[in-house]
Amino acid sequence: DRDTDLAYNSLKESNLKTQTSWPNSDKHVDPEDAIEAYHGMCQTNRLLEAQLQEQRREYEEEIEVLKDQMETLKEAMEKQHEVFLQTLQLSPEAQVEFGIQQEISRLSSENLDLKEMLEKLEKNEKKLKKQLRIYMKKVQDYEADQAITHSEKRKHEISRQVAVQRKEKDFQGMLEYCEEDESSLIKNLITDLKPQTVSATVPCLPAYILFMCIRHADYINDDQKVHSLLTSTINGVKKVLKKHNEDFEMTSFWLSNTCRLLHCLKQYSGDTGFMTQNTPKQNEHCLKNFDLAEYRQVLSDLSIQIYQQLIKIAEGVLQPMIVTAVLENESIQGLSGVKPMGYRKRSSSRGDSENAYSLEAIIRQLNTFLSIMYDQGLDPEIIQQAIKQLFYMINAVALNNLLLRKDVCSWSTGMQMRFNISQLEEWLRAKNLHPSGAAKTLEPLIQAAQLLQLKKKTPEDAEAICSLCTSLTTQQIVKILNLYTPVNEFEERVTVTFIRNIQAQLQERNDPPQLLLDFKFMFPVLFPFNPSSLTMDSIHIPASLKLEFLNRV
């Protein structure tokens, strides 16, 4: 074409001009080679141009990022400068309080970042646990299939006979066993069972297996078998709980299974009030011959006993941590020097490990309890009641110690307490446990912390205290005011006149003459009906349970 001819002529003229100065310039140049070289040069130029544009774009992006960072740093410096100027204008006491507020804001921000990171790690842990359960189930299924295959081969080799092929009937969600195997069933499924054995299966698997055995006994109308199995089950659970009376995981495991067995007896009782959420297939699995309402009551009573044991174990773990974590631990750095006059850091005969508890240790322990209960399939409503009970105990133990110790009744302790309680409230919100009412149980402790921080001079201050401290009794308010110790010589002690003013204003309340809280008090527990969406015929029994004597019906 024309462009190609022009390029060729241009190269030819250039070649003629440089004939005298370039060696081998008189050699003939093939037009096609010249055109190919020209196109190659053009392509190279385009490639270099694209690379330059890409480098320029990256350079501009880096400049934008650096500009943003400079702006952020500039804003931070300006804010710090403003804060510094504001601080210079304040009195020394106000400077201390302002610095504390700034430190609290910084710690809260860091705390939220760390909690967000912890939540991500917990989600990843749950995901990995779920994958592990799936793989373990696959391995168990494979082992079971291999065992069945091996057994069939053996039978075939022994008999060497042609058998009539029988079509397998649909599994109806019932399990049959011989009467002499009942003791083995209770032993393998209850007394010798460890929660880890069924951790990768359906939550509350033992309860489902026991109910499928009960269903078959009901199906064949054998009342003696039903009575024997339920009685042995209840006695077996009691035996396990007595043996493991300090094991939170084992107690939680059998609380979840006992509640699930109770739910199954209700869901498949045939009572229309419990069948509203059943599928047609689940309605087919209802009991046909027996009314087990009396056994439901026995299981309900047993569930209450297990719940009380669970709370007792958890309280035993948490109680030694509470005083040091809530009242003595320095969550806010810098307040260690702001101690009541005449008091040093409280010495104790206890070991260093006991004194080292922080609020983070309590939260870690609460996370452990919560994870165990969720993993074992305990009903969310029961979990919420358990957390509420533990928070009541934290409040009672901390408040009772505050009411008996002059060295912690100060403004600085009030600041520390309020910060620690806010961390517990944040934990409840992060775990979606705020509706449980656990936060409300902390109200007396919150008001005690606020009382330590409020002014205590004028009649207006007395009126403010009376209107604020509604969850504290008159005796508790007066006791804290009597124990209150000024932080330094500039702060006045609470006068007798002020305390009498408080007492006069609180006379109308008619509070009970109560100083200390009963930390062993327990809220009544409720077990709301929680039907399962699982159908009995979909439940798989792993080979690790060693229940080969059970026949699927």
C-alpha positions as CSV (number, residue, x, y, z in Angstrom):
1,D,0.0,0.0,0.0
2,R,0.9,3.7,-0.1
3,D,2.3,3.9,3.5
4,T,4.5,0.9,2.9
5,D,5.9,2.3,-0.4
6,L,6.7,5.6,1.3
7,A,8.4,3.8,4.2
8,Y,10.4,1.8,1.7
9,N,11.4,4.8,-0.4
10,S,12.4,6.7,2.8
11,L,14.7,3.9,3.9
12,K,16.2,3.7,0.4
13,E,16.9,7.4,0.3
14,S,18.4,7.3,3.8
15,N,20.5,4.4,2.6
16,L,21.8,6.3,-0.4
17,K,22.8,9.3,1.8
18,T,24.7,7.3,4.3
19,Q,26.5,5.1,1.7
20,T,29.8,6.9,2.2
21,S,29.8,6.7,6.0
22,W,28.3,3.3,6.9
23,P,30.0,0.0,6.0
24,N,28.0,-2.6,4.0
25,S,25.5,0.2,3.1
26,D,25.7,-0.8,-0.5
27,K,24.0,-4.1,0.3
28,H,20.5,-4.7,-1.0
29,V,17.7,-4.4,1.6
30,D,14.7,-6.6,1.1
31,P,11.5,-4.5,1.2
32,E,9.6,-7.1,3.2
33,D,12.4,-7.3,5.9
34,A,12.3,-3.5,6.1
35,I,8.5,-3.4,6.5
36,E,8.7,-6.2,9.2
37,A,11.4,-4.2,11.0
38,Y,9.3,-1.1,10.8
39,H,6.3,-2.8,12.3
40,G,8.4,-4.4,15.0
41,M,9.7,-0.9,16.0
42,C,6.2,0.4,16.1
43,Q,5.0,-2.4,18.4
44,T,8.0,-1.9,20.6
45,N,7.3,1.8,20.9
46,R,3.6,1.1,21.8
47,L,4.8,-1.4,24.5
48,L,7.2,1.1,25.9
49,E,4.5,3.8,25.9
50,A,2.1,1.5,27.7
51,Q,4.7,0.7,30.3
52,L,5.4,4.4,30.8
53,Q,1.7,5.1,31.3
54,E,1.3,2.3,33.8
55,Q,4.3,3.5,35.8
56,R,2.9,7.0,35.7
57,R,-0.5,5.8,36.9
58,E,1.1,3.9,39.8
59,Y,3.2,6.9,40.7
60,E,0.1,9.1,40.7
61,E,-1.7,6.6,43.0
62,E,1.3,6.6,45.4
63,I,1.2,10.3,45.5
64,E,-2.5,10.3,46.3
65,V,-2.0,7.8,49.1
66,L,0.9,9.8,50.5
67,K,-1.2,13.0,50.3
68,D,-4.0,11.3,52.2
69,Q,-1.6,10.1,54.9
70,M,-0.2,13.6,55.1
71,E,-3.7,15.0,55.5
72,T,-4.5,12.5,58.2
73,L,-1.3,13.2,60.1
74,K,-1.8,16.9,59.7
75,E,-5.4,16.6,61.2
76,A,-4.1,14.5,64.1
77,M,-1.3,17.0,64.8
78,E,-3.8,19.8,64.7
79,K,-6.1,18.0,67.1
80,Q,-3.2,17.2,69.5
81,H,-2.2,20.8,69.3
82,E,-5.7,21.9,70.2
83,V,-5.8,19.4,73.0
84,F,-2.5,20.6,74.3
85,L,-3.6,24.3,74.2
86,Q,-6.8,23.3,76.0
87,T,-4.9,21.4,78.7
88,L,-2.6,24.4,79.4
89,Q,-5.7,26.5,80.1
90,L,-7.0,24.0,82.7
91,S,-6.3,23.7,86.4
92,P,-4.0,20.8,87.5
93,E,-6.9,18.7,88.8
94,A,-8.8,19.3,85.5
95,Q,-5.7,18.4,83.6
96,V,-5.6,15.0,85.3
97,E,-9.3,14.4,84.6
98,F,-8.9,15.5,81.0
99,G,-5.9,13.2,80.5
100,I,-7.8,10.3,82.0
101,Q,-10.7,10.9,79.6
102,Q,-8.3,11.0,76.6
103,E,-6.7,7.8,77.8
104,I,-10.1,6.1,78.3
105,S,-11.1,7.1,74.7
106,R,-7.8,5.7,73.3
107,L,-8.2,2.4,75.3
108,S,-11.8,2.0,74.2
109,S,-10.8,2.5,70.6
110,E,-8.0,-0.1,70.9
111,N,-10.3,-2.4,72.8
112,L,-12.9,-2.3,69.9
113,D,-10.2,-3.0,67.3
114,L,-8.9,-6.0,69.3
115,K,-12.5,-7.3,69.8
116,E,-13.1,-7.0,66.1
117,M,-9.9,-9.0,65.4
118,L,-11.0,-11.6,68.1
119,E,-14.4,-12.0,66.4
120,K,-12.8,-12.6,63.1
121,L,-10.5,-15.3,64.6
122,E,-13.5,-16.9,66.4
123,K,-15.5,-17.0,63.1
124,N,-12.5,-18.6,61.4
125,E,-12.2,-21.1,64.3
126,K,-15.9,-22.0,64.0
127,K,-15.4,-22.4,60.2
128,L,-12.4,-24.7,60.7
129,K,-14.3,-26.7,63.4
130,K,-17.2,-27.2,61.0
131,Q,-14.9,-28.4,58.2
132,L,-13.2,-30.8,60.7
133,R,-16.6,-32.2,61.7
134,I,-17.5,-32.8,58.1
135,Y,-14.2,-34.6,57.4
136,M,-14.5,-36.7,60.6
137,K,-18.0,-37.7,59.6
138,K,-16.8,-38.7,56.2
139,V,-14.0,-40.8,57.7
140,Q,-16.5,-42.4,60.1
141,D,-18.9,-43.1,57.3
142,Y,-16.1,-44.6,55.3
143,E,-15.0,-46.8,58.2
144,A,-18.6,-48.0,58.7
145,D,-18.9,-48.8,55.0
146,Q,-15.6,-50.7,55.1
147,A,-16.8,-52.7,58.2
148,I,-20.1,-53.5,56.5
149,T,-18.3,-54.6,53.3
150,H,-15.9,-56.7,55.3
151,S,-18.7,-58.3,57.2
152,E,-20.7,-59.1,54.1
153,K,-17.7,-60.7,52.4
154,R,-17.1,-62.9,55.5
155,K,-20.7,-64.0,55.5
156,H,-20.6,-64.8,51.8
157,E,-17.4,-66.9,52.2
158,I,-18.9,-68.8,55.1
159,S,-22.3,-69.6,53.6
160,R,-21.4,-69.9,49.9
161,Q,-25.1,-70.0,49.3
162,V,-27.3,-68.0,46.9
163,A,-29.6,-65.8,49.0
164,V,-32.9,-64.4,47.9
165,Q,-32.5,-60.6,47.5
166,R,-34.9,-58.6,49.7
167,K,-35.6,-55.0,49.0
168,E,-34.6,-52.9,52.1
169,K,-37.6,-51.1,53.7
170,D,-37.5,-47.4,54.3
171,F,-36.0,-46.5,57.7
172,Q,-38.7,-45.3,59.9
173,G,-36.5,-43.6,62.5
174,M,-36.7,-46.4,65.1
175,L,-33.9,-48.4,66.8
176,E,-34.5,-52.0,68.0
177,Y,-32.4,-53.7,70.7
178,C,-32.7,-56.8,72.8
179,E,-33.4,-56.5,76.5
180,E,-30.0,-58.0,77.4
181,D,-28.3,-55.2,75.5
182,E,-29.9,-52.4,77.5
183,S,-27.0,-52.3,79.9
184,S,-24.5,-52.0,77.0
185,L,-26.6,-49.2,75.5
186,I,-26.6,-47.2,78.7
187,K,-22.8,-47.9,79.2
188,N,-21.7,-46.9,75.7
189,L,-24.2,-44.0,75.3
190,I,-24.2,-42.5,78.8
191,T,-21.9,-43.6,81.5
192,D,-18.7,-44.2,79.5
193,L,-19.4,-41.6,76.8
194,K,-17.1,-38.6,76.4
195,P,-18.4,-35.4,74.7
196,Q,-15.4,-35.4,72.3
197,T,-16.6,-38.7,70.8
198,V,-19.7,-37.1,69.3
199,S,-18.3,-33.5,68.9
200,A,-18.3,-33.9,65.1
201,T,-21.9,-35.2,64.8
202,V,-25.3,-33.8,65.2
203,P,-25.6,-31.9,68.6
204,C,-27.5,-33.9,71.3
205,L,-27.0,-37.2,69.3
206,P,-27.4,-39.4,72.5
207,A,-30.8,-37.9,73.1
208,Y,-32.0,-38.6,69.6
209,I,-30.7,-42.2,69.8
210,L,-32.4,-42.8,73.1
211,F,-35.7,-41.4,71.8
212,M,-35.5,-43.7,68.7
213,C,-35.2,-46.7,71.0
214,I,-38.2,-45.4,73.0
215,R,-40.1,-45.1,69.8
216,H,-39.6,-48.7,68.9
217,A,-40.6,-49.9,72.4
218,D,-43.7,-47.8,72.0
219,Y,-44.3,-49.2,68.5
220,I,-44.3,-52.8,69.8
221,N,-46.4,-51.7,72.8
222,D,-43.9,-52.9,75.3
223,D,-44.5,-50.8,78.4
224,Q,-42.0,-52.7,80.5
225,K,-39.2,-51.9,78.0
226,V,-40.1,-48.2,77.9
227,H,-40.1,-48.0,81.7
228,S,-36.8,-49.8,82.0
229,L,-35.1,-47.7,79.4
230,L,-36.2,-44.3,80.7
231,T,-35.4,-45.3,84.3
232,S,-31.9,-46.6,83.4
233,T,-31.3,-43.4,81.3
234,I,-32.2,-41.1,84.2
235,N,-30.1,-43.1,86.7
236,G,-27.2,-43.2,84.2
237,V,-27.2,-39.5,83.8
238,K,-27.3,-38.9,87.5
239,K,-24.3,-41.3,88.0
240,V,-22.3,-39.4,85.4
241,L,-23.1,-36.0,87.0
242,K,-22.1,-37.3,90.4
243,K,-18.8,-38.5,89.1
244,H,-18.1,-35.3,87.1
245,N,-19.5,-32.8,89.6
246,E,-16.7,-30.2,88.8
247,D,-16.6,-30.7,85.0
248,F,-18.3,-27.9,83.2
249,E,-18.1,-29.5,79.7
250,M,-19.6,-32.8,80.9
251,T,-22.4,-31.1,82.8
252,S,-23.2,-28.8,79.9
253,F,-23.2,-31.9,77.6
254,W,-25.8,-33.7,79.7
255,L,-27.9,-30.6,80.3
256,S,-28.3,-30.2,76.5
257,N,-29.0,-33.9,76.0
258,T,-31.5,-34.1,78.8
259,C,-33.3,-31.0,77.5
260,R,-33.3,-32.4,74.0
261,L,-34.8,-35.7,75.1
262,L,-37.5,-33.8,77.0
263,H,-38.2,-31.7,73.9
264,C,-38.5,-34.9,71.8
265,L,-40.9,-36.5,74.3
266,K,-43.1,-33.4,73.9
267,Q,-42.7,-32.9,70.2
268,Y,-43.7,-36.5,69.3
269,S,-46.2,-37.0,72.2
270,G,-49.2,-36.6,69.9
271,D,-50.3,-33.5,71.9
272,T,-51.5,-30.9,69.3
273,G,-50.0,-28.1,71.4
274,F,-46.5,-29.5,70.8
275,M,-47.1,-30.4,67.1
276,T,-47.7,-26.9,65.5
277,Q,-44.2,-26.8,64.0
278,N,-44.0,-30.4,62.9
279,T,-43.7,-31.6,59.3
280,P,-46.1,-34.3,58.1
281,K,-43.2,-36.8,58.3
282,Q,-42.5,-35.8,61.9
283,N,-46.2,-36.3,62.8
284,E,-45.9,-39.9,61.4
285,H,-43.1,-40.5,64.0
286,C,-45.3,-39.6,67.0
287,L,-45.7,-42.1,69.8
288,K,-48.7,-44.4,69.3
289,N,-49.4,-46.2,72.6
290,F,-48.0,-44.5,75.7
291,D,-48.4,-41.2,77.4
292,L,-45.0,-40.3,78.9
293,A,-46.1,-37.1,80.7
294,E,-44.9,-38.3,84.1
295,Y,-41.4,-39.1,82.7
296,R,-41.4,-35.6,81.1
297,Q,-41.8,-34.1,84.6
298,V,-39.0,-36.3,85.9
299,L,-36.7,-35.2,83.1
300,S,-37.7,-31.5,83.7
301,D,-36.7,-31.9,87.4
302,L,-33.5,-33.6,86.4
303,S,-32.7,-30.7,83.9
304,I,-33.1,-28.2,86.8
305,Q,-30.7,-30.2,88.9
306,I,-28.1,-30.3,86.1
307,Y,-28.5,-26.6,85.4
308,Q,-27.9,-25.8,89.1
309,Q,-24.8,-28.0,89.0
310,L,-23.6,-26.1,85.8
311,I,-24.0,-22.7,87.5
312,K,-22.3,-23.9,90.7
313,I,-19.2,-25.1,88.6
314,A,-19.0,-21.9,86.6
315,E,-19.4,-19.7,89.8
316,G,-16.6,-21.7,91.4
317,V,-14.3,-20.9,88.5
318,L,-15.2,-17.2,88.3
319,Q,-15.6,-16.2,92.0
320,P,-11.8,-16.1,92.8
321,M,-11.3,-13.7,89.9
322,I,-13.9,-11.1,90.6
323,V,-12.5,-9.0,93.4
324,T,-9.1,-8.5,91.8
325,A,-10.4,-8.1,88.3
326,V,-13.3,-5.7,89.1
327,L,-12.1,-3.7,92.1
328,E,-8.3,-3.9,92.2
329,N,-7.1,-4.4,88.7
330,E,-5.7,-1.2,87.1
331,S,-7.6,-1.2,83.8
332,I,-7.0,2.5,83.3
333,Q,-3.2,3.2,83.4
334,G,-2.3,6.3,85.5
335,L,-4.8,5.9,88.3
336,S,-2.4,3.8,90.4
337,G,-1.0,6.9,92.0
338,V,-4.4,8.3,92.8
339,K,-4.9,6.3,96.0
340,P,-6.9,7.2,99.1
341,M,-4.9,9.0,101.7
342,G,-3.1,6.8,104.2
343,Y,-3.6,3.6,102.1
344,R,-1.0,1.7,100.2
345,K,-1.7,-1.1,97.7
346,R,-3.6,-3.8,99.6
347,S,-1.3,-6.6,100.6
348,S,-2.7,-10.1,100.6
349,S,-1.6,-13.6,101.8
350,R,-2.8,-15.1,98.6
351,G,-0.4,-16.2,95.9
352,D,0.6,-14.0,93.0
353,S,-1.2,-16.1,90.5
354,E,-4.5,-15.4,92.3
355,N,-3.8,-11.7,92.5
356,A,-3.0,-11.5,88.8
357,Y,-6.6,-11.8,87.5
358,S,-7.7,-9.1,85.2
359,L,-11.1,-8.4,83.6
360,E,-9.7,-9.9,80.4
361,A,-9.3,-13.2,82.3
362,I,-13.0,-13.1,83.3
363,I,-14.0,-12.4,79.7
364,R,-11.8,-15.2,78.4
365,Q,-13.5,-17.6,80.9
366,L,-16.9,-16.4,79.9
367,N,-16.0,-17.0,76.2
368,T,-14.9,-20.5,77.1
369,F,-18.2,-21.3,78.9
370,L,-20.3,-19.8,76.0
371,S,-18.4,-21.7,73.3
372,I,-18.9,-25.0,75.1
373,M,-22.6,-24.5,75.6
374,Y,-23.2,-23.4,72.0
375,D,-21.1,-26.3,70.5
376,Q,-23.0,-28.8,72.5
377,G,-26.4,-27.6,71.3
378,L,-27.7,-26.1,74.5
379,D,-30.9,-24.1,73.9
380,P,-30.1,-20.3,73.5
381,E,-32.8,-19.4,76.1
382,I,-31.0,-21.6,78.7
383,I,-27.6,-20.1,77.8
384,Q,-29.0,-16.6,78.3
385,Q,-30.4,-17.5,81.7
386,A,-27.0,-19.0,82.7
387,I,-25.1,-15.9,81.7
388,K,-27.6,-13.7,83.6
389,Q,-27.0,-15.8,86.7
390,L,-23.2,-15.5,86.4
391,F,-23.4,-11.8,86.0
392,Y,-25.6,-11.5,89.1
393,M,-22.9,-13.4,91.0
394,I,-20.2,-11.0,89.6
395,N,-22.3,-8.0,90.8
396,A,-23.0,-9.5,94.3
397,V,-19.4,-10.5,95.1
398,A,-17.9,-7.2,93.9
399,L,-20.5,-5.1,95.7
400,N,-20.2,-7.0,98.9
401,N,-16.4,-6.6,98.9
402,L,-16.8,-2.9,98.2
403,L,-19.2,-2.5,101.2
404,L,-16.7,-4.2,103.5
405,R,-13.4,-2.4,102.4
406,K,-12.5,1.2,103.2
407,D,-9.4,1.0,101.0
408,V,-11.4,0.7,97.8
409,C,-14.1,3.3,98.5
410,S,-12.5,6.1,96.6
411,W,-13.0,8.2,93.5
412,S,-10.2,6.3,91.6
413,T,-11.8,2.9,92.4
414,G,-15.1,4.3,91.1
415,M,-13.4,5.2,87.8
416,Q,-11.8,1.8,87.5
417,M,-15.0,-0.1,88.3
418,R,-17.1,1.9,85.8
419,F,-14.6,1.1,83.0
420,N,-14.5,-2.6,83.9
421,I,-18.3,-2.9,84.0
422,S,-18.5,-1.1,80.6
423,Q,-16.2,-3.9,79.2
424,L,-18.6,-6.6,80.5
425,E,-21.5,-4.7,78.9
426,E,-19.7,-4.5,75.6
427,W,-19.1,-8.3,75.8
428,L,-22.8,-8.9,76.2
429,R,-23.6,-6.7,73.2
430,A,-20.9,-8.4,71.1
431,K,-22.3,-11.9,71.9
432,N,-26.0,-10.8,71.3
433,L,-26.7,-11.5,75.0
434,H,-28.0,-8.1,76.0
435,P,-31.7,-9.3,75.8
436,S,-30.9,-11.9,78.5
437,G,-31.2,-9.2,81.3
438,A,-27.6,-9.9,82.4
439,A,-26.7,-6.2,82.1
440,K,-29.6,-5.2,84.5
441,T,-28.1,-7.4,87.2
442,L,-25.0,-5.1,87.2
443,E,-27.0,-2.0,88.0
444,P,-26.2,-1.9,91.7
445,L,-22.5,-2.1,91.0
446,I,-22.8,0.6,88.3
447,Q,-24.6,2.9,90.8
448,A,-22.0,2.2,93.5
449,A,-19.2,3.2,91.0
450,Q,-21.1,6.4,90.2
451,L,-21.7,7.2,93.8
452,L,-18.0,7.1,94.4
453,Q,-17.5,9.7,91.6
454,L,-20.3,12.1,92.4
455,K,-19.9,15.3,94.5
456,K,-20.9,14.9,98.1
457,K,-21.2,18.4,99.6
458,T,-24.5,20.3,99.0
459,P,-28.2,19.4,99.4
460,E,-28.4,19.4,95.6
461,D,-25.7,16.7,95.5
462,A,-27.7,14.7,98.1
463,E,-30.8,14.9,96.0
464,A,-28.9,13.8,92.9
465,I,-27.5,10.8,94.7
466,C,-31.0,9.8,96.0
467,S,-32.5,10.0,92.5
468,L,-29.6,8.1,90.9
469,C,-29.0,5.2,93.3
470,T,-32.4,3.5,93.0
471,S,-30.9,-0.1,92.9
472,L,-28.9,0.4,96.1
473,T,-30.6,0.2,99.5
474,T,-30.4,3.0,102.0
475,Q,-28.0,1.0,104.2
476,Q,-25.7,0.4,101.2
477,I,-25.6,4.1,100.2
478,V,-24.9,5.2,103.7
479,K,-22.2,2.5,104.2
480,I,-20.4,3.6,101.0
481,L,-20.5,7.3,102.1
482,N,-19.2,6.4,105.5
483,L,-16.3,4.3,104.0
484,Y,-15.5,6.9,101.3
485,T,-11.9,8.1,101.6
486,P,-10.6,11.3,99.9
487,V,-8.0,10.9,97.3
488,N,-5.8,13.8,98.6
489,E,-5.7,16.5,101.2
490,F,-7.6,18.9,98.9
491,E,-10.8,16.7,98.9
492,E,-13.0,16.9,101.9
493,R,-14.4,13.9,103.7
494,V,-18.2,13.2,103.5
495,T,-19.7,15.1,106.4
496,V,-22.1,13.6,109.0
497,T,-24.7,16.3,108.0
498,F,-24.6,15.3,104.4
499,I,-25.1,11.6,105.3
500,R,-28.1,12.5,107.6
501,N,-29.5,14.5,104.7
502,I,-29.3,11.4,102.5
503,Q,-31.0,9.3,105.2
504,A,-33.8,11.7,105.6
505,Q,-34.5,11.8,101.9
506,L,-34.5,8.0,101.6
507,Q,-36.9,7.3,104.5
508,E,-39.8,7.2,102.2
509,R,-38.4,4.2,100.3
510,N,-39.0,1.7,103.1
511,D,-36.0,-0.3,101.9
512,P,-35.3,-3.7,103.6
513,P,-32.5,-3.5,106.2
514,Q,-30.1,-5.2,103.8
515,L,-26.4,-4.5,103.5
516,L,-24.9,-7.4,101.7
517,L,-26.3,-9.3,98.7
518,D,-26.9,-13.0,98.7
519,F,-24.4,-14.1,96.1
520,K,-25.7,-17.7,96.2
521,F,-29.2,-16.5,95.2
522,M,-30.4,-18.3,92.0
523,F,-33.0,-17.0,89.6
524,P,-35.8,-19.6,88.7
525,V,-34.8,-21.4,85.5
526,L,-37.3,-22.0,82.6
527,F,-37.0,-24.5,79.9
528,P,-39.1,-23.3,77.0
529,F,-40.2,-25.9,74.4
530,N,-37.8,-25.9,71.5
531,P,-38.8,-28.5,68.8
532,S,-36.2,-29.8,66.4
533,S,-36.4,-29.7,62.6
534,L,-34.5,-33.0,62.3
535,T,-36.4,-36.1,61.3
536,M,-35.5,-39.3,63.1
537,D,-34.8,-41.2,59.8
538,S,-32.0,-38.7,58.9
539,I,-29.9,-39.3,61.9
540,H,-26.6,-41.3,61.4
541,I,-25.0,-43.3,64.2
542,P,-21.2,-43.3,64.0
543,A,-19.2,-46.5,64.5
544,S,-17.2,-44.8,67.3
545,L,-20.2,-45.2,69.7
546,K,-20.0,-49.1,69.4
547,L,-23.7,-49.6,69.1
548,E,-23.6,-52.3,66.5
549,F,-26.4,-54.2,68.5
550,L,-28.9,-51.6,67.5
551,N,-31.0,-52.5,64.5
552,R,-32.5,-49.8,62.3
553,V,-36.3,-50.3,61.8
